[in-house]
Amino acid sequence: MNPELTLTPKQKSSNGQPCCEPVVYPDVERAHAERMAKIAKALGDPIRLTLVDVLRKHAGKVCVCELVPLFDVSQSTLSHHLKKLRDAEIVDSERQGLWAYYYVNSEELEELSAWLT
């Protein structure tokens, strides 16, 4: 048995008038949404996500020379990914001589986690 559906055509609204009311309104402010999107975009690459995981599990600062053997990419490619994470302020680094030591900025990850929950 098929119920009969009655469809009514949509009426064109006049200029400047919304077609309908939004179902819900966002709780997040524009600046915060842009910040969370920047973090999410940086974490959207498997290598970057794995880098954050390794750095998060390590208690201190990790030398880039310790990270290179963990990945099947060149040191320059790994540095590129670390720069993207630094630009998003997910990780930070300190230089000591020729080497850079990286660590997670846990406040940024906590901010994303809090927003997602």
Backbone torsions as a table, in degrees:
resi	resn	phi	psi	omega
1	MET	NA	121.7	179.5
2	ASN	-100.2	119.5	176.5
3	PRO	-70.7	146.9	-179.8
4	GLU	-85.2	126.3	178.9
5	LEU	-101.6	135.4	176.7
6	THR	-106.1	119.3	179.0
7	LEU	-104.5	132.4	176.0
8	THR	-110.7	133.9	-178.8
9	PRO	-66.7	146.5	178.6
10	LYS	-72.4	136.3	178.0
11	GLN	-91.2	138.1	179.4
12	LYS	-72.7	129.6	179.4
13	SER	-84.3	154.6	-179.7
14	SER	-71.0	158.2	-177.8
15	ASN	-54.7	134.7	178.4
16	GLY	85.9	-7.0	-179.1
17	GLN	-99.6	133.3	177.3
18	PRO	-67.7	149.7	-179.6
19	CYS	-74.3	-29.7	-179.8
20	CYS	-163.2	168.7	178.3
21	GLU	-83.7	142.7	176.0
22	PRO	-62.4	146.2	179.5
23	VAL	-69.8	-44.7	176.4
24	VAL	-139.9	160.3	176.2
25	TYR	-110.6	145.1	-178.6
26	PRO	-69.8	144.5	175.1
27	ASP	-88.8	-23.4	-174.5
28	VAL	-85.6	135.7	176.4
29	GLU	-76.9	157.3	-175.7
30	ARG	-55.8	-47.3	-177.8
31	ALA	-62.7	-40.8	179.3
32	HIS	-67.6	-39.4	178.1
33	ALA	-62.8	-41.2	178.0
34	GLU	-64.2	-39.4	179.2
35	ARG	-65.0	-46.4	-179.9
36	MET	-65.8	-36.4	178.0
37	ALA	-65.5	-37.7	178.3
38	LYS	-63.6	-42.4	178.3
39	ILE	-66.4	-47.0	-178.9
40	ALA	-62.2	-39.6	179.3
41	LYS	-64.4	-41.5	179.0
42	ALA	-64.9	-34.0	179.9
43	LEU	-83.7	-2.6	-176.3
44	GLY	-76.9	3.0	178.4
45	ASP	-109.5	134.7	-177.0
46	PRO	-59.4	-37.0	179.5
47	ILE	-66.6	-43.4	-179.5
48	ARG	-66.1	-40.2	178.5
49	LEU	-63.0	-40.9	178.4
50	THR	-68.3	-39.0	176.8
51	LEU	-59.4	-46.4	179.4
52	VAL	-62.5	-39.8	178.6
53	ASP	-61.2	-45.7	179.7
54	VAL	-64.4	-46.5	-178.6
55	LEU	-66.6	-35.8	179.8
56	ARG	-66.2	-38.0	-179.0
57	LYS	-74.4	-23.3	-179.9
58	HIS	-83.0	135.3	-175.3
59	ALA	-72.3	-29.3	-175.8
60	GLY	-121.4	-147.1	-179.5
61	LYS	-91.2	141.2	-176.7
62	VAL	-114.7	129.8	177.8
63	CYS	-72.1	142.4	179.0
64	VAL	-59.4	-29.6	179.1
65	CYS	-66.1	-23.4	176.4
66	GLU	-81.4	-21.5	-178.1
67	LEU	-85.1	-33.8	-175.3
68	VAL	-54.6	-45.2	-179.0
69	PRO	-64.4	-16.7	-178.2
70	LEU	-78.9	-13.8	-173.1
71	PHE	-126.3	152.1	179.4
72	ASP	-95.5	49.2	177.3
73	VAL	-137.0	164.7	179.6
74	SER	-73.1	164.8	179.1
75	GLN	-62.9	-37.2	-179.9
76	SER	-67.4	-36.9	177.0
77	THR	-67.0	-41.5	177.9
78	LEU	-62.7	-41.8	177.2
79	SER	-61.9	-37.1	176.8
80	HIS	-60.7	-46.0	179.6
81	HIS	-65.3	-39.6	177.8
82	LEU	-64.6	-36.6	177.7
83	LYS	-64.2	-41.8	177.5
84	LYS	-60.8	-40.1	177.6
85	LEU	-68.4	-36.4	176.2
86	ARG	-67.1	-42.7	179.0
87	ASP	-59.6	-34.6	177.8
88	ALA	-84.0	-0.5	179.1
89	GLU	64.2	23.7	176.4
90	ILE	-80.0	-38.7	175.7
91	VAL	-123.5	160.9	175.5
92	ASP	-133.6	169.7	-177.4
93	SER	-145.9	160.7	173.5
94	GLU	-132.4	139.7	177.0
95	ARG	-94.5	136.8	174.1
96	GLN	-136.0	101.2	-176.3
97	GLY	66.5	-126.9	-179.7
98	LEU	-81.6	-17.0	-171.6
99	TRP	-103.6	151.2	174.3
100	ALA	-109.2	137.1	179.0
101	TYR	-112.2	127.8	-173.7
102	TYR	-110.7	151.2	176.9
103	TYR	-152.6	156.1	-178.0
104	VAL	-81.3	137.9	170.6
105	ASN	-89.6	90.2	-171.0
106	SER	-62.7	-25.3	179.7
107	GLU	-61.8	-37.9	-179.9
108	GLU	-67.4	-40.9	178.8
109	LEU	-69.1	-36.3	177.6
110	GLU	-65.1	-36.4	178.3
111	GLU	-63.9	-43.9	177.9
112	LEU	-65.2	-44.3	-179.8
113	SER	-61.7	-43.6	179.9
114	ALA	-63.4	-40.1	-179.7
115	TRP	-68.2	-39.0	-179.3
116	LEU	-67.6	-28.5	-179.9
117	THR	-92.5	NA	NA
